[in-house]
């Protein structure tokens, strides 16, 4: 397991659970510090292999995993990552999985009180 993968697993163990996300949401609704959930993905399978183990890629294929808080325009955002590639997005057989991933990103956004969800390079640019 590489260092990036270990960090992703640890961050998700600590933060990606309903009680912690609800706590973040409660704090956010009070102080309005977090606005965006951002979903990133590898463009190709080669790029995915550089960041994650084969088992990790299967676990994260259609489920957004938290990777970091980031700061932009004075507000925090929450970055997530999936391991699906553009080719997998385009495959009509994955339409249901893709929609489930978008729904899960929106659930995370709702829990933390974010107002927007974006997916890098993909048309998930929708308001929550």
N, CA, C and O of each residue as an XYZ file, in Angstrom:
512
protein
N       0.849     -1.176      0.000
C       0.000      0.000      0.000
C       0.896      1.240      0.000
O       1.843      1.328      0.782
N       0.594      2.192     -0.876
C       1.398      3.397     -0.909
C       0.900      4.408      0.124
O      -0.152      4.218      0.735
N       1.655      5.465      0.308
C       1.341      6.471      1.323
C       0.015      7.162      1.017
O      -0.773      7.412      1.930
N      -0.241      7.471     -0.244
C      -1.503      8.126     -0.613
C      -2.691      7.250     -0.228
O      -3.660      7.732      0.359
N      -2.615      5.983     -0.555
C      -3.707      5.062     -0.245
C      -3.903      4.960      1.263
O      -5.037      4.965      1.741
N      -2.817      4.867      2.010
C      -2.914      4.777      3.469
C      -3.591      6.025      4.035
O      -4.424      5.924      4.936
N      -3.237      7.196      3.513
C      -3.852      8.437      3.970
C      -5.352      8.434      3.683
O      -6.147      8.813      4.543
N      -5.743      8.009      2.481
C      -7.158      7.985      2.123
C      -7.930      7.059      3.067
O      -9.003      7.422      3.548
N      -7.394      5.877      3.332
C      -8.070      4.945      4.242
C      -8.196      5.538      5.644
O      -9.267      5.477      6.248
N      -7.120      6.104      6.159
C      -7.144      6.674      7.504
C      -8.133      7.833      7.593
O      -8.923      7.905      8.534
N      -8.092      8.734      6.622
C      -9.003      9.881      6.621
C     -10.452      9.406      6.610
O     -11.295      9.981      7.298
N     -10.749      8.364      5.837
C     -12.120      7.870      5.766
C     -12.553      7.156      7.028
O     -13.718      7.238      7.416
N     -11.641      6.461      7.670
C     -11.964      5.815      8.950
C     -12.336      6.884      9.977
O     -13.276      6.712     10.754
N     -11.586      7.989      9.972
C     -11.806      9.042     10.965
C     -13.000      9.934     10.644
O     -13.718     10.349     11.554
N     -13.226     10.236      9.364
C     -14.193     11.270      9.002
C     -15.421     10.742      8.258
O     -16.520     11.257      8.465
N     -15.267      9.731      7.400
C     -16.364      9.309      6.530
C     -17.287      8.334      7.248
O     -17.366      7.150      6.919
N     -17.966      8.870      8.222
C     -19.003      8.106      8.900
C     -20.113      9.086      9.287
O     -19.864     10.272      9.503
N     -21.290      8.587      9.368
C     -22.462      9.452      9.553
C     -22.356     10.384     10.765
O     -22.645     11.571     10.617
N     -21.964      9.920     11.943
C     -21.893     10.846     13.087
C     -20.922     12.014     12.864
O     -21.239     13.152     13.209
N     -19.755     11.745     12.296
C     -18.783     12.822     12.060
C     -19.291     13.766     10.978
O     -19.163     14.982     11.120
N     -19.865     13.234      9.900
C     -20.397     14.094      8.844
C     -21.562     14.943      9.359
O     -21.695     16.107      8.982
N     -22.400     14.366     10.215
C     -23.494     15.140     10.816
C     -22.945     16.241     11.729
O     -23.483     17.347     11.752
N     -21.885     15.946     12.474
C     -21.255     16.958     13.321
C     -20.688     18.089     12.466
O     -20.873     19.263     12.786
N     -20.002     17.737     11.385
C     -19.486     18.758     10.465
C     -20.653     19.584      9.924
O     -20.559     20.808      9.836
N     -21.740     18.925      9.565
C     -22.918     19.627      9.058
C     -23.524     20.562     10.092
O     -23.912     21.682      9.762
N     -23.608     20.117     11.326
C     -24.148     20.965     12.393
C     -23.281     22.213     12.569
O     -23.792     23.328     12.671
N     -21.959     22.007     12.604
C     -21.038     23.137     12.723
C     -21.133     24.049     11.504
O     -21.120     25.273     11.636
N     -21.227     23.452     10.320
C     -21.295     24.229      9.092
C     -22.580     25.053      9.009
O     -22.556     26.190      8.537
N     -23.669     24.502      9.452
C     -24.921     25.259      9.405
C     -24.888     26.445     10.374
O     -25.601     27.431     10.190
N     -24.067     26.335     11.381
C     -23.926     27.424     12.352
C     -22.958     28.499     11.853
O     -23.236     29.690     11.986
N     -21.810     28.082     11.272
C     -20.761     29.032     10.899
C     -20.518     29.147      9.387
O     -19.704     29.972      8.972
N     -21.176     28.372      8.576
C     -21.103     28.485      7.103
C     -19.666     28.535      6.564
O     -19.286     29.476      5.868
N     -18.897     27.531      6.890
C     -17.489     27.499      6.467
C     -17.235     26.554      5.301
O     -16.179     26.635      4.674
N     -18.162     25.668      4.995
C     -17.972     24.666      3.946
C     -19.088     24.810      2.912
O     -20.266     24.807      3.267
N     -18.721     24.938      1.632
C     -19.754     25.157      0.621
C     -19.841     24.069     -0.441
O     -20.900     23.886     -1.041
N     -18.756     23.345     -0.687
C     -18.700     22.510     -1.880
C     -18.206     21.100     -1.588
O     -17.291     20.900     -0.790
N     -18.822     20.135     -2.243
C     -18.309     18.769     -2.309
C     -17.760     18.605     -3.723
O     -18.462     18.861     -4.701
N     -16.522     18.182     -3.824
C     -15.841     18.095     -5.107
C     -15.441     16.645     -5.345
O     -14.716     16.066     -4.536
N     -15.897     16.055     -6.431
C     -15.579     14.670     -6.759
C     -14.548     14.661     -7.884
O     -14.788     15.219     -8.955
N     -13.408     14.032     -7.643
C     -12.391     13.901     -8.688
C     -12.269     12.423     -9.072
O     -12.684     11.528     -8.336
N     -11.697     12.209    -10.229
C     -11.514     10.842    -10.703
C     -10.324     10.796    -11.642
O      -9.946     11.821    -12.210
N      -9.725      9.622    -11.816
C      -8.613      9.482    -12.761
C      -9.159      9.391    -14.179
O     -10.163      8.721    -14.421
N      -8.513     10.049    -15.092
C      -8.973     10.017    -16.479
C      -8.782      8.625    -17.092
O      -9.591      8.181    -17.906
N      -7.708      7.944    -16.692
C      -7.398      6.630    -17.263
C      -7.071      5.635    -16.160
O      -6.804      6.012    -15.019
N      -7.097      4.367    -16.519
C      -6.756      3.309    -15.566
C      -5.286      3.413    -15.144
O      -4.957      3.114    -13.996
N      -4.407      3.826    -16.046
C      -2.995      4.007    -15.693
C      -2.837      5.034    -14.573
O      -2.061      4.835    -13.639
N      -3.573      6.118    -14.676
C      -3.511      7.150    -13.653
C      -4.048      6.605    -12.325
O      -3.491      6.900    -11.268
N      -5.115      5.819    -12.371
C      -5.686      5.233    -11.157
C      -4.685      4.303    -10.477
O      -4.565      4.304     -9.252
N      -3.971      3.515    -11.268
C      -2.978      2.591    -10.703
C      -1.857      3.326     -9.968
O      -1.273      2.786     -9.028
N      -1.559      4.539    -10.387
C      -0.487      5.307     -9.745
C      -0.872      5.750     -8.337
O       0.001      6.058     -7.526
N      -2.154      5.785     -8.043
C      -2.609      6.313     -6.754
C      -3.233      5.287     -5.826
O      -3.359      5.547     -4.629
N      -3.619      4.153     -6.330
C      -4.364      3.223     -5.495
C      -4.061      1.781     -5.860
O      -3.698      1.475     -6.996
N      -4.215      0.908     -4.889
C      -4.015     -0.522     -5.092
C      -5.197     -1.081     -5.897
O      -6.254     -0.452     -5.950
N      -5.032     -2.251     -6.523
C      -6.159     -2.837     -7.266
C      -7.405     -3.034     -6.392
O      -8.519     -2.744     -6.829
N      -7.223     -3.519     -5.177
C      -8.376     -3.703     -4.275
C      -9.010     -2.358     -3.932
O     -10.233     -2.224     -3.931
N      -8.178     -1.371     -3.643
C      -8.689     -0.038     -3.335
C      -9.459      0.562     -4.491
O     -10.485      1.213     -4.296
N      -8.955      0.337     -5.705
C      -9.663      0.855     -6.885
C     -11.047      0.237     -7.002
O     -12.002      0.926     -7.362
N     -11.170     -1.041     -6.708
C     -12.491     -1.680     -6.783
C     -13.427     -1.129     -5.713
O     -14.605     -0.899     -5.986
N     -12.925     -0.913     -4.507
C     -13.746     -0.372     -3.422
C     -14.220      1.038     -3.750
O     -15.363      1.393     -3.460
N     -13.347      1.845     -4.356
C     -13.633      3.252     -4.614
C     -14.209      3.502     -6.005
O     -14.437      4.654     -6.376
N     -14.447      2.451     -6.777
C     -14.861      2.611     -8.165
C     -16.080      3.525     -8.309
O     -16.060      4.447     -9.124
N     -17.119      3.291     -7.547
C     -18.354      4.062     -7.683
C     -18.795      4.711     -6.379
O     -19.952      5.109     -6.245
N     -17.889      4.819     -5.424
C     -18.229      5.396     -4.127
C     -17.239      6.500     -3.782
O     -16.043      6.230     -3.676
N     -17.701      7.738     -3.604
C     -16.784      8.826     -3.279
C     -16.144      8.638     -1.903
O     -16.833      8.494     -0.893
N     -14.826      8.642     -1.889
C     -14.061      8.559     -0.649
C     -13.491      9.930     -0.353
O     -12.977     10.607     -1.244
N     -13.585     10.334      0.896
C     -13.061     11.630      1.306
C     -11.543     11.622      1.233
O     -10.899     10.645      1.613
N     -10.976     12.719      0.740
C      -9.511     12.808      0.684
C      -8.966     14.060      1.341
O      -7.832     14.048      1.820
N      -9.733     15.137      1.381
C      -9.188     16.344      2.001
C     -10.236     17.431      2.115
O     -11.254     17.431      1.423
N      -9.948     18.356      3.015
C     -10.626     19.640      3.022
C      -9.710     20.585      2.259
O      -8.489     20.493      2.386
N     -10.271     21.483      1.478
C      -9.464     22.458      0.753
C     -10.075     23.834      0.946
O     -11.242     23.955      1.317
N      -9.297     24.858      0.698
C      -9.753     26.237      0.864
C      -9.780     26.928     -0.501
O      -8.813     26.866     -1.261
N     -10.899     27.584     -0.796
C     -11.042     28.312     -2.047
C     -11.996     29.482     -1.819
O     -13.092     29.299     -1.289
N     -11.586     30.669     -2.214
C     -12.408     31.875     -2.065
C     -12.892     32.080     -0.631
O     -14.026     32.499     -0.403
N     -12.026     31.782      0.323
C     -12.351     32.017      1.722
C     -13.251     30.988      2.362
O     -13.603     31.133      3.533
N     -13.635     29.958      1.643
C     -14.499     28.907      2.186
C     -13.807     27.559      2.039
O     -12.925     27.384      1.198
N     -14.224     26.612      2.871
C     -13.705     25.255      2.757
C     -14.569     24.453      1.800
O     -15.765     24.701      1.645
N     -13.935     23.497      1.171
C     -14.628     22.506      0.369
C     -14.159     21.140      0.837
O     -13.169     21.029      1.559
N     -14.854     20.129      0.436
C     -14.507     18.756      0.792
C     -14.275     17.983     -0.497
O     -15.191     17.817     -1.301
N     -13.047     17.509     -0.692
C     -12.711     16.727     -1.882
C     -12.947     15.253     -1.629
O     -12.604     14.718     -0.575
N     -13.539     14.611     -2.620
C     -13.697     13.166     -2.608
C     -13.067     12.628     -3.887
O     -12.812     13.379     -4.829
N     -12.822     11.333     -3.911
C     -12.236     10.710     -5.086
C     -12.944      9.381     -5.350
O     -13.323      8.656     -4.430
N     -13.105      9.098     -6.618
C     -13.565      7.778     -7.043
C     -12.503      7.246     -7.992
O     -11.670      8.009     -8.482
N     -12.526      5.950     -8.254
C     -11.509      5.385     -9.138
C     -12.055      5.030    -10.520
O     -11.337      4.452    -11.336
N     -13.305      5.365    -10.789
C     -13.859      5.152    -12.125
C     -13.187      6.087    -13.117
O     -12.812      7.210    -12.776
N     -13.040      5.618    -14.332
C     -12.394      6.405    -15.378
C     -13.430      6.934    -16.368
O     -14.598      6.549    -16.326
N     -12.994      7.804    -17.242
C     -13.898      8.357    -18.251
C     -14.517      7.270    -19.126
O     -15.693      7.354    -19.478
N     -13.738      6.258    -19.476
C     -14.284      5.158    -20.279
C     -15.423      4.464    -19.542
O     -16.418      4.087    -20.161
N     -15.291      4.291    -18.228
C     -16.355      3.646    -17.453
C     -17.588      4.545    -17.365
O     -18.713      4.047    -17.336
N     -17.388      5.862    -17.323
C     -18.532      6.785    -17.319
C     -19.322      6.675    -18.609
O     -20.551      6.745    -18.599
N     -18.622      6.504    -19.718
C     -19.272      6.470    -21.033
C     -19.978      5.153    -21.337
O     -20.807      5.093    -22.244
N     -19.662      4.107    -20.596
C     -20.266      2.796    -20.828
C     -21.726      2.823    -20.354
O     -21.984      3.018    -19.166
N     -22.677      2.630    -21.271
C     -24.090      2.678    -20.890
C     -24.457      1.680    -19.788
O     -25.412      1.914    -19.048
N     -23.733      0.593    -19.667
C     -24.020     -0.395    -18.627
C     -23.742      0.152    -17.225
O     -24.224     -0.401    -16.236
N     -22.966      1.238    -17.138
C     -22.624      1.811    -15.837
C     -23.501      2.996    -15.458
O     -23.243      3.654    -14.450
N     -24.524      3.278    -16.240
C     -25.364      4.455    -15.982
C     -25.960      4.433    -14.572
O     -25.978      5.461    -13.896
N     -26.436      3.300    -14.133
C     -27.012      3.191    -12.790
C     -25.970      3.400    -11.703
O     -26.241      4.038    -10.686
N     -24.771      2.857    -11.922
C     -23.686      3.033    -10.952
C     -23.258      4.498    -10.881
O     -22.990      5.030     -9.804
N     -23.201      5.132    -12.040
C     -22.831      6.541    -12.098
C     -23.862      7.391    -11.361
O     -23.498      8.292    -10.606
N     -25.131      7.112    -11.573
C     -26.183      7.866    -10.885
C     -26.116      7.620     -9.379
O     -26.316      8.550     -8.597
N     -25.841      6.391     -8.961
C     -25.715      6.096     -7.530
C     -24.548      6.865     -6.915
O     -24.645      7.345     -5.785
N     -23.445      6.984     -7.655
C     -22.293      7.745     -7.160
C     -22.659      9.213     -6.995
O     -22.320      9.831     -5.985
N     -23.353      9.772     -7.986
C     -23.788     11.169     -7.894
C     -24.711     11.340     -6.686
O     -24.576     12.306     -5.935
N     -25.637     10.417     -6.501
C     -26.543     10.476     -5.355
C     -25.774     10.425     -4.036
O     -26.094     11.155     -3.098
N     -24.758      9.560     -3.967
C     -23.968      9.450     -2.740
C     -23.208     10.743     -2.459
O     -23.103     11.157     -1.304
N     -22.681     11.379     -3.492
C     -22.005     12.672     -3.306
C     -22.988     13.710     -2.772
O     -22.630     14.529     -1.926
N     -24.214     13.677     -3.261
C     -25.233     14.601     -2.766
C     -25.604     14.302     -1.317
O     -25.842     15.227     -0.541
N     -25.655     13.036     -0.945
C     -25.937     12.673      0.453
C     -24.839     13.216      1.360
O     -25.128     13.798      2.406
N     -23.581     13.029      0.964
C     -22.471     13.575      1.749
C     -22.635     15.088      1.855
O     -22.482     15.660      2.935
N     -22.945     15.731      0.735
C     -23.155     17.175      0.738
C     -24.272     17.598      1.672
O     -24.141     18.586      2.394
N     -25.370     16.858      1.664
C     -26.482     17.163      2.563
C     -26.063     17.012      4.027
O     -26.393     17.854      4.863
N     -25.341     15.945      4.329
C     -24.918     15.699      5.713
C     -24.023     16.810      6.241
O     -24.144     17.203      7.401
N     -23.128     17.320      5.403
C     -22.193     18.352      5.861
C     -22.719     19.766      5.599
O     -22.057     20.744      5.946
N     -23.893     19.881      4.996
C     -24.487     21.189      4.760
C     -23.864     21.959      3.607
O     -23.901     23.190      3.601
N     -23.297     21.265      2.638
C     -22.719     21.935      1.466
C     -23.831     22.359      0.521
O     -24.899     21.747      0.488
N     -23.574     23.401     -0.241
C     -24.592     23.901     -1.155
C     -24.352     23.497     -2.606
O     -25.227     23.690     -3.450
N     -23.164     22.932     -2.914
C     -22.839     22.583     -4.290
C     -22.081     21.268     -4.357
O     -21.392     20.880     -3.413
N     -22.219     20.589     -5.488
C     -21.419     19.399     -5.770
C     -20.849     19.533     -7.175
O     -21.566     19.886     -8.111
N     -19.567     19.254     -7.317
C     -18.899     19.330     -8.613
C     -18.119     18.052     -8.841
O     -17.593     17.458     -7.900
N     -18.048     17.641    -10.066
C     -17.214     16.510    -10.437
C     -16.250     16.980    -11.504
O     -16.677     17.397    -12.581
N     -14.968     16.923    -11.231
C     -13.935     17.413    -12.133
C     -14.044     16.734    -13.492
O     -13.935     15.512    -13.592
N     -14.255     17.517    -14.521
C     -14.258     17.007    -15.884
C     -15.518     16.260    -16.281
O     -15.574     15.695    -17.373
N     -16.522     16.241    -15.430
C     -17.734     15.493    -15.724
C     -18.922     16.356    -15.355
O     -18.823     17.165    -14.432
N     -20.008     16.216    -16.023
C     -21.137     17.113    -15.847
C     -21.994     16.788    -14.637
O     -23.200     16.578    -14.761
N     -21.376     16.748    -13.478
C     -22.136     16.580    -12.235
C     -22.340     17.935    -11.587
O     -22.825     18.008    -10.458
N     -21.986     18.992    -12.264
C     -22.027     20.356    -11.752
C     -23.477     20.731    -11.444
O     -24.141     21.388    -12.247
N     -23.955     20.313    -10.291
C     -25.332     20.579     -9.925
C     -25.396     21.136     -8.515
O     -24.584     20.780     -7.661
N     -26.332     21.982     -8.282
C     -26.534     22.510     -6.923
C     -27.247     21.452     -6.097
O     -28.107     20.725     -6.594
N     -26.873     21.381     -4.827
C     -27.526     20.426     -3.939
C     -28.879     20.952     -3.526
O     -29.595     20.292     -2.773
